[in-house]
Amino acid sequence: MEEDRKLRIRSLEEMIQVVLLAIPEETSAQKLYLSAAEKAVSEESKTLFLTLAAQEKGHEAELRHLLENLKSELQSLKS
């Protein structure tokens, strides 16, 4: 049972590291799409880039929520 707990802790720590790497990527992609929207020559392309930026913002929010859940589970396993 103790080995299962240790394995779960390592797994959670690994997932936390991956999520911490992914969050800035989502932020960067959001900025890229917002910049592209500012430079867009048509309303259609501007709308597309703004939609993509909004999706990236949503991904970031989901990752932050996931991060908090992972940290919470990790904390409870460590206490």
trRosetta pair geometry for C-beta under 8 A, 3 or more apart (Angstrom, degrees):
i j d omega theta_ij theta_ji phi_ij phi_ji
1 4 5.6 -50 -155 30 35 114
1 5 6.7 35 149 -18 65 103
2 5 5.6 -53 -152 35 36 113
2 6 6.4 36 151 -18 67 104
3 6 5.6 -52 -147 37 34 112
3 7 6.3 36 153 -20 65 106
4 7 5.7 -55 -147 37 30 112
4 8 6.3 30 153 -19 64 106
5 8 5.7 -54 -148 36 31 111
5 9 6.4 35 152 -22 64 104
5 77 6.0 173 -164 -165 93 107
6 9 5.6 -51 -149 33 32 114
6 10 6.5 31 153 -17 64 103
7 10 5.8 -53 -150 36 32 110
7 11 6.2 34 151 -20 64 108
8 11 5.5 -54 -146 38 32 115
8 12 6.3 34 154 -20 66 105
8 77 6.2 -146 102 -127 115 157
9 12 5.8 -54 -147 36 29 110
9 13 6.3 29 154 -19 63 107
9 74 6.5 97 -136 -139 70 81
9 77 5.4 -163 -81 119 91 137
9 78 6.7 102 -122 -70 124 84
10 13 5.7 -55 -148 37 31 112
10 14 6.4 33 153 -20 64 106
11 14 5.7 -55 -151 35 30 113
11 15 6.4 28 153 -17 65 106
12 15 5.7 -54 -146 38 32 110
12 16 6.3 37 154 -23 65 104
12 70 5.5 165 -160 -170 90 90
12 73 6.0 -148 -120 96 142 108
12 74 4.4 179 132 -81 142 99
12 77 7.1 153 12 29 155 146
13 16 5.6 -50 -148 33 31 115
13 17 6.6 33 153 -20 62 103
13 74 6.7 109 -64 -124 67 136
14 17 5.8 -55 -154 33 32 111
14 18 6.6 30 151 -17 65 105
15 18 5.6 -54 -150 36 35 112
15 19 6.3 33 154 -17 68 106
15 70 5.5 -143 102 -132 116 144
16 19 5.8 -56 -147 39 30 109
16 20 6.2 33 153 -21 65 107
16 67 6.6 91 -135 -140 75 77
16 70 5.1 -178 -77 125 86 135
16 71 6.5 94 -112 -70 127 75
16 74 6.9 -15 -45 -37 138 153
17 20 5.6 -54 -147 36 30 113
17 21 6.6 29 153 -17 63 105
18 21 5.7 -58 -154 36 32 110
18 22 6.2 29 151 -21 66 110
19 22 5.5 -56 -143 37 34 113
19 23 6.5 46 158 -35 66 97
19 63 5.4 168 -159 -169 95 95
19 66 5.9 -151 -121 100 143 111
19 67 4.8 -177 130 -82 142 91
19 70 6.8 164 10 20 152 153
20 23 6.3 -37 -145 15 29 113
20 67 7.1 103 -66 -119 68 127
21 24 7.3 -65 -172 35 34 99
21 25 7.1 30 143 -16 65 114
22 25 5.4 -62 -157 36 43 117
22 26 6.4 43 152 -22 75 102
22 63 5.6 -147 101 -131 114 148
23 26 5.9 -55 -154 32 33 110
23 27 6.6 31 151 -17 66 106
23 60 6.0 83 -148 -140 73 82
23 63 5.1 -171 -86 114 81 138
23 64 6.7 83 -116 -67 124 77
23 67 7.3 -5 -58 -46 131 144
24 27 5.3 -53 -146 38 39 115
24 28 6.1 43 154 -23 69 104
25 28 5.7 -52 -145 36 30 113
25 29 6.4 31 155 -18 63 105
26 29 5.8 -54 -147 37 30 110
26 30 6.4 35 152 -23 63 104
26 56 5.1 166 -170 -174 76 84
26 57 7.7 142 157 -85 107 21
26 59 4.7 -152 -129 98 131 109
26 60 4.0 177 116 -71 136 85
26 63 6.4 -179 -5 10 152 143
27 30 5.6 -52 -151 32 31 114
27 31 6.6 29 152 -17 64 104
27 56 7.7 158 -80 152 17 113
27 60 6.0 84 -62 -103 71 140
28 31 5.8 -54 -151 36 32 110
28 32 6.4 36 150 -22 64 105
29 32 5.4 -51 -148 33 34 117
29 33 6.4 30 155 -15 66 105
29 52 7.8 -101 155 152 100 101
29 56 4.6 -159 98 -123 105 144
30 33 6.0 -59 -151 39 30 107
30 34 6.3 28 153 -18 65 108
30 53 5.0 86 -153 -153 68 75
30 56 3.9 -163 -71 102 81 129
30 57 5.4 91 -116 -59 138 73
30 60 6.9 -38 -33 -24 139 134
31 34 5.7 -55 -144 38 32 111
31 35 6.2 34 155 -20 65 106
32 35 5.8 -58 -151 36 27 111
32 36 6.4 26 152 -18 64 107
33 36 5.5 -52 -144 38 34 113
33 37 6.3 40 153 -25 65 102
33 49 4.7 175 -173 -171 79 79
33 50 7.3 160 147 -80 106 20
33 52 4.4 -149 -130 95 147 106
33 53 3.8 -164 98 -66 122 83
33 56 6.4 162 15 5 138 137
34 37 5.5 -49 -149 31 33 115
34 38 6.8 36 151 -21 62 100
34 49 7.2 157 -83 148 20 106
34 50 7.5 65 -106 -104 60 61
34 53 4.9 92 -58 -116 76 149
35 38 5.8 -51 -154 30 34 112
35 39 6.7 15 153 -4 64 110
36 39 5.9 -68 -149 47 34 102
36 40 6.4 60 149 -57 67 89
36 45 7.9 -100 151 155 99 102
36 49 4.4 -152 96 -129 103 143
37 40 5.4 -25 -149 -12 35 121
37 46 5.0 84 -156 -151 77 68
37 49 3.7 -165 -69 98 82 124
37 50 4.9 87 -115 -57 148 77
37 53 6.6 -60 -21 -17 135 137
40 43 7.8 111 124 -93 125 16
40 45 4.2 -174 -151 100 116 102
40 46 3.8 -176 76 -70 150 74
40 49 5.9 -156 -57 11 131 136
41 45 6.7 34 47 45 63 138
42 45 4.8 88 60 11 90 97
42 46 6.8 -151 95 -6 46 88
43 46 5.4 -54 -143 39 34 115
43 47 6.1 38 156 -23 67 105
44 47 5.9 -54 -150 34 26 111
44 48 6.6 28 151 -20 61 105
45 48 5.4 -50 -149 34 37 116
45 49 6.4 33 155 -16 68 104
46 49 6.0 -58 -149 38 30 107
46 50 6.3 27 154 -16 65 109
47 50 5.8 -57 -145 40 29 110
47 51 6.2 33 154 -22 64 107
48 51 5.7 -57 -151 34 28 113
48 52 6.4 26 153 -16 64 106
49 52 5.6 -52 -146 38 34 111
49 53 6.3 38 153 -22 65 104
50 53 5.5 -49 -145 35 33 114
50 54 6.4 36 153 -20 64 103
51 54 5.7 -54 -151 35 31 112
51 55 6.6 33 150 -20 63 104
52 55 5.6 -52 -150 33 34 114
52 56 6.5 35 152 -19 65 103
53 56 5.7 -54 -151 35 33 111
53 57 6.5 36 149 -21 64 103
54 57 5.5 -50 -149 34 34 114
54 58 6.5 37 150 -19 64 103
55 58 5.5 -53 -152 35 34 114
55 59 6.4 38 149 -21 66 101
56 59 5.4 -47 -148 33 36 114
56 60 6.5 40 151 -21 64 101
57 60 5.6 -50 -152 33 33 114
57 61 6.6 34 150 -19 64 104
58 61 5.6 -52 -149 35 34 112
58 62 6.4 35 152 -19 66 104
59 62 5.7 -54 -149 36 32 112
59 63 6.3 32 153 -19 66 106
60 63 5.7 -56 -149 37 30 111
60 64 6.4 31 153 -20 65 105
61 64 5.7 -53 -147 35 31 111
61 65 6.4 32 153 -18 64 105
62 65 5.7 -55 -150 37 32 112
62 66 6.2 33 151 -18 65 107
63 66 5.5 -53 -145 39 33 113
63 67 6.2 41 152 -26 65 104
64 67 5.5 -48 -148 31 31 117
64 68 6.7 33 153 -18 62 101
65 68 5.9 -53 -154 33 31 110
65 69 6.6 30 150 -16 64 106
66 69 5.7 -57 -151 38 34 111
66 70 6.2 33 153 -19 68 106
67 70 5.8 -55 -146 37 29 110
67 71 6.2 28 156 -17 64 108
68 71 5.8 -54 -145 39 30 111
68 72 6.2 33 155 -22 64 108
69 72 5.7 -55 -147 35 29 113
69 73 6.4 27 156 -16 64 105
70 73 5.9 -56 -148 38 30 108
70 74 6.2 31 153 -20 65 109
71 74 5.6 -55 -146 38 30 114
71 75 6.2 33 155 -22 65 105
72 75 5.8 -52 -148 33 29 112
72 76 6.5 25 155 -16 62 106
73 76 5.9 -58 -150 37 31 109
73 77 6.4 28 154 -17 65 107
74 77 5.8 -60 -150 37 30 109
74 78 6.2 22 156 -15 66 111
75 78 5.8 -62 -146 40 29 107
75 79 6.4 26 159 -23 66 108
76 79 6.0 -54 -143 30 31 108
